[in-house]
């Protein structure tokens, strides 16, 4: 299993390509502008997006993009632009490995046939309990493909309706048969789906046949009507918070929180629809309550700061105690080696053991020698 910088070569290839060929990726080592111009000559559009800042589906999405642009990247770095730095040389090296291209094909097909269609189903805002049918279908599909993924690679089997699949140029490139990589792709897909099936079966356990929510009653469906089947709202909130922290790092948490709540609750529209007298009353009230909220926020900050200080003191005491124990151990090991002497040769070892009469003390002496060499001299063998 090849690794590069403590990650798989496939992930490294995706990350390097995104860094080199996406807009705003790497201004020093990247070549977005030149790659864009080269793609324009071939009537292609650069599809790469930054690897950072994206969460859902990013591995699979960039996998399909790398597979779509693979020939263009190879030609661009080998015959047109040249690999002029370590980043570009690494991409050129990895993009020519058929196993990695096969892995990108698998990731791209997962994006096109599974994750993207599943996300479109989720975005329909249907009842969470109505998702049970899709959960069961996906679980059965993954189990089937984990044993034989040839139907997945040849696009003969789909987990969801075909209308959910976007059949663009990238999809057409992914489904084209290639005898040089398809055999590897089938093997990679089967390994991937084994893990996927285990994960999905655990995550959807209560929604699958035999689970607690598999056959929900109408009352339970009514109670769960407000439960959304996705986390888009929380992702959007954290995305906005990340943007605020990046562009105005000195703003307080309560200020960022106020901006986010004002935007998501559509407070401005609500205020505009109020009578002028009531609006003025609410605005005046908010000024008064704002002072109280800021005071509560400051009190919470002090409590958090005090809690952190106490934890740091506890860590400090723990480290001091650990250091004291370590010194005591070293002192004992040193005293033992002074008593028995440091055995530097086989003859000295045999002589020392002959001088010791009891078997238990011989064992203690040998252990003292080993501990001293391991802990004090840092010898590995």
C-alpha positions as a printed NumPy array, in Angstrom:
array([[  0.   ,   0.   ,   0.   ],
       [  1.818,   3.081,  -1.228],
       [  1.689,   6.231,   0.828],
       [  2.904,   9.755,   0.273],
       [  3.243,  12.27 ,   3.101],
       [  1.356,   9.842,   5.376],
       [ -1.661,   9.688,   3.035],
       [ -2.638,   7.444,   0.15 ],
       [ -1.245,   8.326,  -3.261],
       [ -4.786,   8.664,  -4.613],
       [ -5.706,  11.34 ,  -2.061],
       [ -2.335,  13.019,  -2.641],
       [ -3.013,  13.152,  -6.396],
       [ -6.45 ,  14.705,  -5.83 ],
       [ -5.095,  17.268,  -3.408],
       [ -2.073,  18.167,  -5.574],
       [ -4.203,  18.602,  -8.711],
       [ -6.696,  20.762,  -6.846],
       [ -3.851,  22.858,  -5.461],
       [ -2.165,  23.276,  -8.837],
       [ -5.097,  23.73 , -11.21 ],
       [ -7.868,  25.408,  -9.194],
       [ -8.446,  29.151,  -9.078],
       [ -6.752,  30.506,  -5.962],
       [ -5.102,  27.167,  -5.182],
       [ -1.343,  27.832,  -5.09 ],
       [ -0.157,  31.097,  -6.599],
       [  3.51 ,  30.14 ,  -6.28 ],
       [  3.676,  26.545,  -7.546],
       [  0.303,  26.239,  -9.29 ],
       [ -0.448,  26.963, -12.932],
       [ -4.161,  27.752, -13.064],
       [ -3.96 ,  30.525, -15.672],
       [ -1.794,  28.546, -18.103],
       [ -3.88 ,  25.401, -17.624],
       [ -7.06 ,  27.401, -18.204],
       [ -5.664,  28.809, -21.45 ],
       [ -4.594,  25.335, -22.598],
       [ -8.032,  23.883, -21.804],
       [ -9.698,  26.737, -23.683],
       [ -7.784,  25.761, -26.833],
       [ -9.253,  22.265, -26.47 ],
       [-12.77 ,  23.662, -25.865],
       [-12.701,  22.433, -22.289],
       [-13.519,  24.195, -19.039],
       [-11.353,  23.871, -15.935],
       [-13.5  ,  22.067, -13.376],
       [-11.087,  21.989, -10.436],
       [-12.15 ,  23.611,  -7.175],
       [-10.094,  24.254,  -4.007],
       [ -9.7  ,  21.178,  -1.826],
       [ -9.931,  23.139,   1.411],
       [-13.199,  24.678,   2.52 ],
       [-15.317,  21.849,   1.141],
       [-16.662,  18.976,   3.199],
       [-19.359,  16.809,   1.658],
       [-18.442,  14.76 ,  -1.416],
       [-15.177,  16.63 ,  -2.05 ],
       [-13.03 ,  13.479,  -2.434],
       [-15.448,  11.945,  -4.927],
       [-16.042,  15.218,  -6.772],
       [-12.339,  15.921,  -7.324],
       [-11.868,  12.252,  -8.221],
       [-14.216,  12.609, -11.184],
       [-12.561,  15.898, -12.179],
       [ -9.057,  14.383, -12.142],
       [-10.256,  11.453, -14.243],
       [-11.92 ,  13.807, -16.739],
       [ -8.806,  16.009, -17.056],
       [ -6.218,  13.2  , -16.825],
       [ -5.11 ,  13.291, -20.481],
       [ -5.115,  17.077, -20.536],
       [ -2.993,  17.235, -17.375],
       [ -0.547,  14.663, -18.706],
       [ -0.103,  16.496, -22.026],
       [  0.044,  19.911, -20.35 ],
       [  2.795,  18.982, -17.881],
       [  4.763,  16.703, -20.2  ],
       [  4.701,  18.456, -23.607],
       [  3.382,  22.021, -23.196],
       [  4.063,  23.702, -19.863],
       [  6.556,  21.31 , -18.334],
       [  6.866,  20.203, -14.723],
       [  8.83 ,  23.111, -13.277],
       [  8.542,  22.53 ,  -9.529],
       [  8.056,  19.744,  -7.016],
       [  4.265,  20.013,  -7.044],
       [  4.003,  19.682, -10.817],
       [  6.627,  16.909, -10.95 ],
       [  4.699,  14.952,  -8.332],
       [  1.451,  15.336, -10.293],
       [  3.129,  14.217, -13.522],
       [  4.554,  11.184, -11.745],
       [  1.253,  10.153, -10.139],
       [ -1.023,  10.893, -13.104],
       [  0.803,   8.284, -15.204],
       [  0.075,   5.412, -12.792],
       [ -2.885,   3.343, -14.104],
       [ -3.803,   2.152, -10.612],
       [ -4.345,   5.726,  -9.427],
       [ -6.392,   6.575, -12.517],
       [ -8.528,   3.501, -11.806],
       [ -9.032,   4.712,  -8.232],
       [-10.075,   8.156,  -9.545],
       [-12.569,   6.475, -11.866],
       [-14.115,   4.616,  -8.937],
       [-14.348,   7.797,  -6.865],
       [-15.879,   9.65 ,  -9.81 ],
       [-18.499,   6.965, -10.404],
       [-19.358,   6.982,  -6.708],
       [-19.949,  10.722,  -7.026],
       [-22.078,  10.438, -10.147],
       [-24.086,   7.317,  -9.261],
       [-24.338,   7.367,  -5.46 ],
       [-23.438,  10.452,  -3.436],
       [-24.703,  13.182,  -5.783],
       [-28.075,  11.45 ,  -6.516],
       [-28.482,  10.66 ,  -2.811],
       [-27.865,  14.313,  -1.958],
       [-30.501,  15.368,  -4.502],
       [-32.986,  13.052,  -2.804],
       [-32.148,  14.558,   0.57 ],
       [-32.572,  18.092,  -0.786],
       [-36.205,  17.341,  -1.673],
       [-36.962,  17.988,   2.022],
       [-39.036,  14.84 ,   2.408],
       [-39.882,  13.363,   5.789],
       [-36.86 ,  11.678,   7.373],
       [-38.9  ,   8.477,   7.799],
       [-39.732,   8.423,   4.093],
       [-35.993,   7.98 ,   3.494],
       [-36.187,   4.384,   4.76 ],
       [-36.812,   3.043,   1.267],
       [-33.724,   4.8  ,  -0.085],
       [-31.634,   3.631,   2.889],
       [-32.61 ,   0.014,   2.256],
       [-31.992,   0.33 ,  -1.495],
       [-28.554,   1.849,  -0.976],
       [-27.549,  -0.746,   1.632],
       [-28.592,  -3.652,  -0.61 ],
       [-26.786,  -2.084,  -3.587],
       [-23.541,  -1.661,  -1.641],
       [-23.694,  -5.239,  -0.355],
       [-24.252,  -6.557,  -3.882],
       [-21.472,  -4.483,  -5.421],
       [-19.008,  -5.392,  -2.663],
       [-19.083,  -8.944,  -4.04 ],
       [-19.013,  -8.056,  -7.743],
       [-18.636,  -4.411,  -8.83 ],
       [-18.588,  -5.085, -12.57 ],
       [-22.146,  -3.747, -12.871],
       [-21.102,  -0.546, -11.143],
       [-18.096,   0.026, -13.412],
       [-20.064,  -0.793, -16.567],
       [-22.997,   1.45 , -15.422],
       [-25.405,  -1.467, -15.778],
       [-26.684,  -1.119, -12.192],
       [-27.852,   2.055, -10.465],
       [-28.839,   2.421,  -6.796],
       [-31.378,   5.191,  -7.483],
       [-33.541,   6.484, -10.32 ],
       [-31.654,   7.347, -13.502],
       [-33.375,  10.752, -13.571],
       [-31.239,  11.769, -10.581],
       [-27.998,  11.251, -12.519],
       [-26.486,  14.201, -14.373],
       [-25.175,  12.776, -17.636],
       [-22.636,  15.411, -18.66 ],
       [-19.206,  15.169, -20.312],
       [-17.635,  13.954, -17.081],
       [-20.184,  11.142, -16.792],
       [-19.589,  10.094, -20.397],
       [-15.842,   9.962, -19.764],
       [-16.305,   7.887, -16.613],
       [-18.52 ,   5.244, -18.228],
       [-16.266,   4.682, -21.222],
       [-14.756,   1.152, -20.98 ],
       [-10.983,   1.003, -20.634],
       [ -9.365,  -2.423, -20.552],
       [ -6.175,  -0.981, -19.053],
       [ -7.779,   0.167, -15.811],
       [-11.239,  -1.408, -15.505],
       [ -9.93 ,  -4.594, -13.908],
       [ -8.191,  -2.541, -11.223],
       [-11.283,  -0.337, -10.87 ],
       [-13.538,  -3.341, -10.164],
       [-11.197,  -4.56 ,  -7.421],
       [-10.912,  -1.086,  -5.869],
       [-14.682,  -0.616,  -5.992],
       [-15.326,  -3.911,  -4.233],
       [-12.903,  -2.988,  -1.45 ],
       [-14.472,   0.457,  -1.139],
       [-18.022,  -0.888,  -1.043],
       [-17.116,  -3.383,   1.694],
       [-16.273,  -0.453,   3.932],
       [-19.228,   1.595,   2.704],
       [-21.656,  -1.249,   3.386],
       [-20.369,  -1.687,   6.918],
       [-20.608,   2.055,   7.589],
       [-24.067,   2.498,   6.052],
       [-25.492,  -0.592,   7.765],
       [-24.38 ,   0.798,  11.117],
       [-25.563,   4.368,  10.432],
       [-28.978,   3.336,   9.031],
       [-29.495,   0.439,  11.426],
       [-32.712,   1.766,  13.003],
       [-34.191,   2.623,   9.579],
       [-33.509,  -0.753,   7.933],
       [-35.767,  -3.836,   8.172],
       [-35.949,  -4.896,  11.804],
       [-35.011,  -1.422,  13.026],
       [-36.945,   0.831,  15.361],
       [-38.083,   3.259,  12.656],
       [-38.467,   0.877,   9.722],
       [-42.282,   0.779,   9.795],
       [-43.275,   4.106,  11.371],
       [-46.844,   4.911,  12.308],
       [-48.677,   7.993,  11.051],
       [-48.367,   9.525,  14.518],
       [-44.585,   9.115,  14.484],
       [-44.404,  10.58 ,  10.973],
       [-46.368,  13.585,  12.149],
       [-44.059,  14.062,  15.132],
       [-40.967,  13.838,  12.935],
       [-42.27 ,  16.243,  10.306],
       [-39.904,  19.   ,  11.475],
       [-36.837,  16.721,  11.364],
       [-34.779,  17.615,   8.298],
       [-32.881,  14.746,   6.623],
       [-29.713,  16.785,   6.017],
       [-27.278,  19.097,   7.794],
       [-27.201,  21.908,   5.238],
       [-28.321,  24.516,   7.769],
       [-25.558,  23.766,  10.263],
       [-22.981,  23.544,   7.449],
       [-24.123,  26.947,   6.184],
       [-23.901,  28.462,   9.662],
       [-20.393,  27.15 ,  10.259],
       [-19.366,  28.239,   6.764],
       [-20.522,  31.792,   7.483],
       [-18.804,  31.734,  10.879],
       [-15.562,  30.534,   9.264],
       [-15.803,  33.395,   6.775],
       [-16.319,  35.948,   9.569],
       [-13.369,  34.601,  11.557],
       [-11.117,  34.75 ,   8.474],
       [-11.993,  38.284,   7.36 ],
       [-12.464,  39.934,  10.759],
       [-10.54 ,  37.903,  13.317],
       [-10.858,  40.541,  16.062],
       [-14.666,  40.409,  16.142],
       [-16.105,  38.812,  19.262],
       [-18.097,  35.595,  19.212],
       [-21.293,  37.355,  20.255],
       [-20.911,  39.821,  17.364],
       [-20.536,  37.026,  14.815],
       [-23.447,  35.198,  16.422],
       [-25.626,  38.305,  16.139],
       [-24.804,  38.73 ,  12.432],
       [-25.56 ,  35.077,  11.687],
       [-28.858,  35.072,  13.574],
       [-29.875,  38.373,  11.993],
       [-29.257,  36.915,   8.531],
       [-30.819,  33.479,   9.031],
       [-33.86 ,  34.679,  10.973],
       [-34.53 ,  37.376,   8.344],
       [-34.897,  39.921,  11.127],
       [-34.661,  42.868,   8.737],
       [-37.691,  41.725,   6.719],
       [-39.638,  41.062,   9.91 ],
       [-38.891,  44.55 ,  11.24 ],
       [-39.896,  46.216,   7.968],
       [-43.352,  44.652,   8.195],
       [-44.003,  46.004,  11.712],
       [-45.833,  49.271,  12.446],
       [-43.456,  52.169,  13.028],
       [-44.414,  52.59 ,  16.676],
       [-43.931,  48.917,  17.489],
       [-40.664,  48.862,  15.518],
       [-39.257,  51.794,  17.521],
       [-40.328,  50.114,  20.765],
       [-38.59 ,  46.86 ,  19.836],
       [-35.414,  48.642,  18.726],
       [-35.291,  50.594,  21.999],
       [-35.858,  47.391,  23.943],
       [-33.097,  45.626,  22.012],
       [-30.614,  48.35 ,  22.976],
       [-31.38 ,  47.797,  26.668],
       [-31.346,  44.012,  26.402],
       [-28.187,  44.183,  24.305],
       [-26.262,  45.59 ,  27.272],
       [-27.522,  42.739,  29.455],
       [-26.599,  40.159,  26.84 ],
       [-23.084,  41.565,  26.518],
       [-22.729,  41.457,  30.304],
       [-23.85 ,  37.806,  30.362],
       [-21.469,  37.037,  27.512],
       [-18.549,  38.599,  29.397],
       [-19.472,  36.619,  32.512],
       [-19.541,  33.393,  30.464],
       [-16.149,  34.272,  28.96 ],
       [-14.71 ,  34.759,  32.457],
       [-16.123,  31.404,  33.579],
       [-14.68 ,  29.676,  30.495],
       [-11.317,  31.382,  31.03 ],
       [-11.27 ,  30.348,  34.693],
       [-12.149,  26.753,  33.767],
       [ -9.339,  26.676,  31.22 ],
       [ -6.93 ,  28.101,  33.796],
       [ -7.87 ,  25.359,  36.276],
       [ -7.388,  22.682,  33.615],
       [ -3.966,  24.125,  32.771],
       [ -3.025,  24.007,  36.464],
       [ -4.158,  20.374,  36.622],
       [ -2.094,  19.569,  33.526],
       [  0.872,  21.369,  35.068],
       [  0.595,  19.301,  38.255],
       [  0.179,  16.097,  36.235],
       [  3.293,  16.876,  34.186],
       [  5.277,  17.725,  37.311],
       [  4.226,  14.462,  38.959],
       [  5.065,  12.551,  35.786],
       [  8.49 ,  14.197,  35.654],
       [  9.087,  13.379,  39.316],
       [  8.163,   9.726,  38.747],
       [ 10.439,   9.616,  35.726],
       [ 13.354,  11.011,  37.748],
       [ 12.731,   8.449,  40.48 ],
       [ 12.718,   5.644,  37.905],
       [ 15.965,   6.905,  36.362],
       [ 17.552,   7.235,  39.781],
       [ 16.576,   3.653,  40.642],
       [ 17.846,   2.356,  37.289],
       [ 21.135,   4.212,  37.798],
       [ 21.518,   2.831,  41.329],
       [ 20.855,  -0.688,  40.062],
       [ 23.469,  -0.369,  37.326],
       [ 26.   ,   1.041,  39.851],
       [ 25.364,  -1.953,  42.098],
       [ 25.601,  -4.617,  39.377],
       [ 27.903,  -2.752,  37.007],
       [ 27.377,  -2.191,  33.274],
       [ 27.953,  -5.404,  31.356],
       [ 29.688,  -4.487,  28.096],
       [ 30.672,  -7.943,  26.82 ],
       [ 29.566, -11.54 ,  26.855],
       [ 32.47 , -12.507,  29.139],
       [ 31.553,  -9.778,  31.647],
       [ 27.932, -10.968,  31.596],
       [ 28.898, -14.579,  32.281],
       [ 31.308, -13.569,  35.056],
       [ 28.701, -11.364,  36.754],
       [ 26.049, -14.08 ,  36.61 ],
       [ 28.47 , -16.616,  38.149],
       [ 29.022, -14.238,  41.059],
       [ 25.27 , -14.156,  41.768],
       [ 24.02 , -17.291,  43.51 ],
       [ 20.204, -16.904,  43.521],
       [ 18.194, -17.28 ,  40.313],
       [ 15.751, -14.497,  41.195],
       [ 18.557, -11.989,  41.717],
       [ 20.101, -13.019,  38.389],
       [ 16.789, -12.211,  36.736],
       [ 16.649,  -8.819,  38.499],
       [ 20.22 ,  -8.027,  37.388],
       [ 19.466,  -8.87 ,  33.749],
       [ 16.305,  -6.761,  33.853],
       [ 18.317,  -3.852,  35.301],
       [ 20.792,  -4.121,  32.412],
       [ 18.001,  -4.157,  29.808],
       [ 16.07 ,  -1.274,  31.384],
       [ 19.198,   0.877,  31.659],
       [ 20.128,   0.353,  28.032],
       [ 16.563,   0.906,  26.849],
       [ 15.563,   3.867,  29.026],
       [ 18.851,   5.618,  29.719],
       [ 21.07 ,   4.787,  26.748],
       [ 18.084,   4.676,  24.308],
       [ 19.376,   1.518,  22.638],
       [ 16.837,  -0.209,  20.392],
       [ 18.572,  -3.606,  20.271]])
